[in-house]
Amino acid sequence: MSTARFAPTPAGPVGEAHRTWLACCAEAGWAPRRPVERVPLDAAAGRTTAADVHALWSSPAQERAAMDGVAVRSADTVDASQDRPVRLPPGSWDVVDTGDPLPAGRDAVIMREHVRRVPDGTVEIVAPAPPGRHVRPIGEDVVAGERLLPAGHRVRPVDAAMVAAAGHRDLPVVRRPVVAVLPTGDEIRPVGSALEPGGLGPGGIVDTNSLMLAGMAQEAGCATRVLPVVPDDPALLATAVGAAADGADLVLVIAGSSAGRDDHTAGVLATLGKVAVHGVAMRPGHPVVLGVLEDTVPVPVVGVPGYPVSAAHVFDTFAAPMIAALTGGAPRPVDRVTAVLGTAVDSPGHVEESVLVRLEDRDGTLTAVPSGRGAGALSRLARADGVLRVPAGATGHPAGATVTVERLPGAPAADRVGTG
């Protein structure tokens, strides 16, 4: 363990805090590890490609009928018309169904409903069929050698289907980063404790944060490991944090990041590694701790505030970009909509503030209604449709102002938002 300490910065802007954290991790010898593994295509959705993926063969690999009908030689149909149909004798045409390989010597398909079969075995054609009519050419979908997916791409189900059509059975992907989630606090009880006699006890709180943060990490493409709740004891916390870092790529320590009597996260992290940032000029989530655990392999760590709204915001602000760095992929794009602010929003000006809002359709106008600022109100986070960002230096927005709202993943589409 290094004896040098990276002095924590004062509470500064979000961007500065993130850069300081990354610099601290790099100074400790950390760099994103992206081990590669191959996974079958039916398990590839949601994974991040570790290299460019190219087509092994063309799709389709041979000309195929695009319609049910008869395959012909286009030159035999040149003179066909409604007034003077052309009759093609047996052997000069073939019945084909959609997807059938085009028979040798044929270069066009005439739809079944445009062909009249004659009892003597001939077919009657009433319109010319130019070369390639209703024929899927070789490589219409993808061409052998074509790049199908870039490295760092989050694989979708349609991507897996496309590369399967181009000859692949599996893909090289980045191993899922492991995120260890460590809940702390004398009052924290595991989920389900309330169902046991005396399970919560006086002042007991259900550990909803571990459930939420682990799920958010899984949605971001990680494997997660949730550890048992650790009491507010520095020695026990130090042991648990060290165990959490073993085999993890990122550690989230929940609660204990503030400055109360039982808040030991920053002090413990300082003894196990380096604390880069303790406190960021943002709301919610101000008391976040950012640092790195120094062991055989350095591991980034986030001291997450205990209030659930703060915890979710800290995850989106700091953990999600770190996970993107670990996978080599890009953070998920943000869906933004324009709305009219239903009520005024005041902001202190010295912090970057994120205000939860509900989106309502009021007489055809998309309206953003602030949900309140209680960082401990989990239900407000669950019922919110989006976030209104108020940058540092701004003092808010008046009612009726046109604002930009960042939609939360999974929130209903704006054109389906109601007032209920």
C-alpha positions, 0 to 999 in steps of 0.5 A: 500500500502506498504511503503517499496520499492524493489530497482530496479536492474541495467540493468542485464541479462535477466535471472537475471531480470526475477528472480528478478521480481518474487522475488519482486512479491513474496515479495509483497504476489503474487502467481499464482491464478489458479481458475478452471472451467469446460468447454464443450469439444467443447470449450476446445481446447486451454485451460489448464487442471487443473487436470489429466484427466482419461478415464471414460470407455474403447474405444471401450467399446465392441469388434467391427468389423474392416472391412466390412464382415462376423463375424465367429467363428475362430475355424470353419475356421481352415481347409479352403484353396483355394483348399478345401474351408470351407462352413459355414451354415446359423446361423454360421456367421453374416454379419457385417459392420465396427464399428458394435459390434461383435455378441455373439459367434464370434471372427473373421471377414473375409473381404467381398471380401474374402467371396463367398456367395452361393445361399443355404445361406452358405458362402465359406471361402478359408483361416483360420481366426485366433482369433481377425482377423479384430476385434477391442478389448475392450480398443484398443484405451483407457482403463477405468481408463487410464490417458489421459491428465496430469494437465497443458496440453494445450488441442488440438482438438484431445485431446478433441476428445479422452476424448469424446471417453472415456466418458467425456462431459466437462473438468476441466480447469484453468480459462483464465488469464486476461491480461489488456493492457494499451496504453499511450502517447499524440501522440497515437490514437486508431486504425481507427482514420486515417479514421476520418477527422483529426483523427491522427492529427500532429504527431499522431501514430496509437495504433498498439501495443495494437492490437498486444499485446492483440492478443499475449496474446490471443494466449497464452490462456488469456482473454484480456482487452484493455483500452483507451489510457492515455495521458502522465500525471502521475496522469491520468496514476496512476488512469488508472493503478489502474483501469487496475489492477482491476480484472487482473492477469497481466498488460501491460503498453505500452510506457513511460518506458524509461527515457524521459521527458514524460516517467512516467511508472516507477515512477507511478508504484513505487507509486502504488507498487514496481519496481523490474527492470528498464532496462535489458541488452537486445536488443531490449527491453532494457528499460522494467520495471518489477514490481508489483502493490500492492492492495488487490490482488498483480498484476504483471506489465510490462512496455512495450517499445513503439517500436513494435519490442521491445514490441513483444520481451518484451512480449515473454521474460517476459509476456509469461513465466508469463502467463505460470505460471498463467495457470500452463502450459509450455511455447510453445516449440521453433522450431529451425532450422540450417541455414547459415548466409547470412550477418555478424551480429555485436553485442555490446557484453554487451547485449543479442541481438535478430536479426530478420531474413528472411529464404531463400532457396539459391540453396538448402541451408537454409540461414538466412538473417538479416532483420535490427535492427529498433525496430520501423519497424513493417513490419520487424517483420511481415515479419521475419521468425525467430530470431537469438539470440546473447548472451551477451559476444559475438560480433556477427557472420561472414557471412557464419557462421552456426547459430541456428534460432528460428522460429517465430510462424506462419512462413512458414515451412523451406522447403517451404521458398522461395526468393520472 
